[in-house]
């Protein structure tokens, strides 16, 4: 009997160990750029999360894929992206120390990026990261999520949580749940984009298996063994550094090509598109095993390019840095995927919403939670016969991305992050960049945390609550070049911008597009009345506003029309609360900053709820 009891106890212990269950608030699959930020942000809102990460690093494309040159948002250091950058500045010794390559204002060693992210996460007691773990399945039980994963020893465990975030590189979790998604190039019928194709296809952007090289000194010879199937003709013309966005016509500068991604400490990111190591491999719908086999082809292409750089271009002193990544072959742990599945979301963020945000039926700009300034940039160098879309002609201002792209259209309890958001294929060329994906993670973390704290489904959480929380954490919700977090009225100006009452001006500009709010500019009486008509329909029959610059008296007259009268004394009281100088009389001009402060404090327009199309509820 005693022997039976011991055997039974051992069986129970073994079974419990094999299927140990963890509990948390938020489950995040993927510790990449978005997953890491989602965990940090939800933790800072008092909500616990568990991150499932296949590698031993955090950061995904920022670090584990070796793409450690930040594209875009240099002038919009929103939220956690700005915080991460400040850590890089502190580590290397300031902004100039990370401006080592011409592709970016912020370049760093991948292992340093990982170390910084590990420290940021370690500072949050509400975050637990399960490294070297692979998710197996996810399902809903009694309103909660149950996720099964295998640890590094292939033991099976489960996690129970209230909200699930798919932060995988290719949208694998949502695919396993049969959540509808788009893949490849879209049709005009779907997106209404003038540049889209007449017929959709499944062609995605080229991917890259990046490698980091190091300068070992002028006398070093680090030439690798000649790879199989090497042909120098494959990379002929790689020194073309001409740039249509800036009208730079230089086309044969091999050293400049290499310094594209020069990192601190004499290292080089080899992630070169033109006749370089981009490759077309559409592995999204393949099994994990098939993907591994296919990716070997991408590694071989990069090795051939490295050999070309060393042998044909003469840079024998540049060799693979085997100390950069915890891998035997010196490659990063994962490839750089530029495109993945894209969820059929509550919002389909298309090109027209970036180019003409105020003119589309959907007012997505009002529901913005992420900002970006990078142009529409697609890589189709290696496909060969990809349908022609002239991306050079698609010029856009800086933009904001609506909350609805994070939410499946008809599937509850799941948040979509990384590059699998509800954007079109064309727009993915701008939203795929690192700062935007970091912002996607931060917004996902806020949404998940509020969902848990308010005991609501993510789709039921107020968009204004998400936006307000992001502003509290120094994240932009409007893509304003001239309203940084250091502006004393940062929150107010972003909130009023998100109401649409005062509109900004978009400017396509080189590789860092802009949108200007112009806080110190005057605003006309008519401009203000036009902005207020949506909120106060009574103004639709009022035509007393002039085109002259707005004064206190003009503002007072408008307030009378909507039964919201305000005295000069009240005006000055509201200005004082914001630390602004008072006005001397009713004839004083009110610029866009002053007007925004008065609108926000006196009318509370931002408090009026909107839906995922940006329309007033």
BELKAQUI-V460279 format. One record per backbone hydrogen bond with DSSP energy under -0.5 kcal/mol. CO is the residue of the C=O (numbers start at 1). NH is the residue of the N-H. E is the energy in kcal/mol with one decimal. If there is no record, write none. Layout:
co	nh	e
CO	NH	E
CO	NH	E
//
This chain:
co	nh	e
1	5	-2.4
2	6	-2.1
3	7	-2.4
4	8	-2.7
5	9	-2.4
6	10	-2.5
7	11	-2.1
8	12	-2.2
9	13	-2.7
10	14	-2.7
11	15	-2.7
12	16	-2.8
13	17	-2.7
14	18	-2.7
15	19	-1.8
17	20	-1.1
20	158	-2.3
22	160	-3.0
25	162	-1.9
25	163	-1.9
26	28	-0.5
26	50	-2.2
27	29	-0.5
27	165	-2.9
28	30	-0.9
28	52	-2.8
29	167	-1.8
31	59	-2.6
32	36	-2.2
33	37	-1.3
34	38	-2.6
35	39	-1.9
36	40	-2.2
37	41	-2.7
38	42	-2.4
39	43	-2.0
40	44	-1.9
41	45	-0.7
42	45	-0.7
42	47	-2.2
43	46	-2.0
48	25	-0.7
48	26	-2.1
49	128	-1.8
50	28	-2.9
51	53	-0.6
51	130	-3.3
52	30	-2.5
53	133	-2.3
55	132	-1.9
59	62	-2.1
60	63	-1.0
60	64	-0.6
60	65	-2.0
61	67	-1.8
63	66	-1.1
64	333	-0.9
64	334	-1.9
66	68	-1.8
68	108	-2.1
70	72	-0.7
71	435	-0.5
73	76	-0.6
76	78	-2.8
78	81	-1.6
78	82	-0.9
79	83	-1.8
80	84	-2.7
81	85	-2.3
82	86	-2.1
83	87	-1.7
84	88	-1.8
85	89	-2.6
86	90	-2.2
87	91	-2.2
88	92	-2.7
89	93	-2.5
89	94	-2.7
94	97	-0.8
95	98	-1.4
96	99	-0.9
98	100	-1.0
98	107	-2.1
101	104	-0.7
106	70	-2.6
109	112	-0.8
109	113	-2.1
110	114	-2.3
111	115	-2.0
112	116	-2.3
113	117	-2.3
114	118	-2.7
115	119	-1.9
116	120	-2.4
117	121	-2.4
118	122	-2.5
119	123	-1.3
121	124	-2.0
123	125	-0.7
124	127	-1.8
126	49	-2.7
128	51	-2.8
129	131	-0.8
130	53	-2.3
130	133	-0.5
134	150	-2.8
137	148	-2.6
139	146	-3.0
141	144	-2.0
144	141	-3.1
145	161	-2.2
146	139	-1.9
147	159	-2.4
148	136	-3.9
148	137	-1.4
149	157	-2.8
150	134	-2.5
151	154	-2.2
155	151	-2.4
157	149	-2.4
158	22	-2.8
159	147	-2.8
160	24	-2.5
161	145	-3.5
163	27	-2.8
164	166	-0.5
164	415	-2.6
165	29	-2.5
165	167	-1.1
166	417	-2.5
170	341	-0.9
171	175	-1.5
172	176	-2.0
173	177	-1.4
174	179	-2.5
175	178	-1.5
180	344	-2.3
182	342	-2.5
185	201	-2.2
186	197	-1.3
187	190	-0.5
187	191	-2.1
188	192	-2.8
193	196	-1.2
197	188	-2.5
207	279	-2.6
208	210	-0.9
208	336	-3.2
210	332	-0.8
211	213	-0.6
211	270	-2.5
212	321	-2.5
213	268	-2.8
214	216	-0.8
214	319	-2.4
217	220	-1.5
227	230	-1.1
231	234	-1.6
232	235	-1.1
233	236	-0.7
235	238	-1.9
237	240	-1.4
239	241	-0.7
239	253	-2.3
243	246	-0.7
243	247	-0.9
243	248	-1.6
247	249	-0.6
248	243	-3.1
253	257	-2.1
254	258	-1.7
255	259	-2.2
256	260	-0.7
257	260	-0.7
258	261	-0.9
259	102	-1.1
259	262	-1.4
260	103	-1.8
261	269	-3.2
263	267	-1.0
266	215	-2.8
267	263	-3.4
268	213	-2.7
268	270	-0.7
269	271	-1.1
270	211	-0.8
271	273	-0.5
272	277	-1.1
272	278	-0.8
273	275	-0.9
273	276	-0.9
277	209	-0.6
279	207	-2.8
279	281	-0.8
281	283	-1.4
283	286	-1.7
287	291	-2.5
288	292	-1.8
289	293	-1.8
290	294	-2.4
291	295	-2.7
292	296	-0.7
293	296	-0.7
294	297	-1.4
294	298	-0.7
295	299	-2.0
296	300	-2.2
297	301	-2.0
298	302	-2.0
299	303	-2.4
300	304	-2.4
301	305	-2.1
302	306	-2.6
303	307	-2.5
304	308	-2.0
305	309	-2.6
306	310	-2.4
307	311	-3.7
308	312	-1.8
308	313	-2.0
309	315	-2.1
314	316	-1.3
315	318	-1.5
316	222	-3.6
317	216	-2.7
317	319	-0.7
319	214	-2.8
320	322	-1.2
321	324	-1.4
325	327	-1.8
335	337	-0.9
336	208	-1.7
336	338	-0.6
342	182	-3.6
343	345	-1.3
344	409	-2.9
347	349	-0.7
348	350	-0.7
349	424	-2.0
350	353	-1.1
350	354	-0.6
351	354	-1.3
351	355	-2.7
352	356	-2.2
354	357	-0.5
356	359	-1.7
356	360	-0.6
362	364	-0.9
363	366	-1.7
364	367	-1.5
365	368	-1.1
367	403	-2.0
370	401	-2.8
372	399	-2.7
373	513	-2.4
375	377	-0.9
376	378	-0.5
378	380	-0.7
379	206	-2.9
380	384	-0.5
383	385	-0.7
389	391	-1.7
390	393	-1.0
391	394	-0.9
393	395	-1.3
394	376	-0.6
399	372	-2.2
401	369	-2.9
401	370	-1.0
402	405	-1.4
403	406	-2.3
404	346	-1.2
404	347	-1.1
404	407	-1.1
405	422	-1.6
406	416	-3.0
407	346	-2.1
408	411	-0.6
413	164	-1.8
414	408	-0.6
415	166	-2.7
417	420	-1.6
420	343	-2.5
421	423	-2.2
422	349	-2.7
424	428	-2.0
425	429	-0.5
426	429	-1.5
427	430	-2.6
427	431	-2.1
428	432	-1.5
429	377	-1.1
430	433	-0.9
433	437	-2.2
434	438	-2.7
435	439	-2.0
436	440	-2.5
437	441	-2.1
438	442	-2.2
439	443	-2.7
440	444	-2.3
441	445	-2.4
442	446	-2.1
443	447	-2.6
444	448	-2.7
445	449	-2.3
446	450	-2.7
447	451	-2.0
448	452	-2.1
449	453	-2.9
450	454	-2.4
451	455	-0.5
451	456	-2.1
452	455	-0.7
457	460	-1.9
457	461	-0.7
458	461	-1.0
462	466	-1.9
463	467	-2.7
464	468	-2.7
465	469	-2.2
466	470	-2.4
467	471	-2.5
468	472	-1.9
469	473	-1.1
470	473	-0.7
470	475	-2.6
471	474	-1.8
474	79	-3.0
478	480	-1.7
479	481	-0.5
480	483	-0.6
484	487	-1.8
487	490	-2.1
489	493	-2.8
490	494	-1.9
491	495	-2.5
492	496	-2.6
493	497	-2.1
494	498	-1.9
495	499	-0.6
496	499	-1.0
496	500	-0.9
496	501	-0.7
496	502	-0.6
497	500	-0.7
501	503	-0.5
505	516	-3.1
507	514	-2.6
509	512	-1.9
514	398	-0.7
514	507	-3.3
515	481	-3.1
515	482	-0.5
516	505	-2.6
518	521	-1.6
519	593	-2.4
521	592	-2.5
523	550	-3.3
524	528	-1.9
525	529	-2.4
526	530	-2.8
527	531	-1.8
528	532	-1.8
529	533	-1.1
532	536	-2.0
536	539	-2.5
537	540	-2.2
538	541	-1.2
539	542	-1.7
546	526	-2.1
548	525	-2.1
550	590	-2.5
551	555	-2.4
552	556	-2.7
553	557	-2.3
554	558	-1.8
555	559	-2.2
556	560	-1.8
557	561	-1.5
558	562	-1.0
559	564	-3.5
560	563	-1.5
567	571	-2.4
568	572	-2.3
569	573	-1.9
570	574	-2.2
571	575	-2.0
572	576	-2.4
573	577	-1.7
574	578	-0.8
575	578	-0.7
575	580	-2.5
576	579	-2.0
585	588	-1.6
586	553	-2.7
588	552	-1.9
589	591	-0.5
590	523	-0.7
591	595	-2.7
592	596	-1.9
593	597	-2.2
594	598	-2.2
595	599	-2.6
596	600	-2.6
597	601	-2.3
598	602	-2.6
599	603	-2.0
599	604	-0.8
599	605	-0.6
600	604	-0.8
604	607	-1.0
605	608	-1.5
609	617	-2.4
611	614	-2.1
613	363	-2.1
615	611	-2.5
//
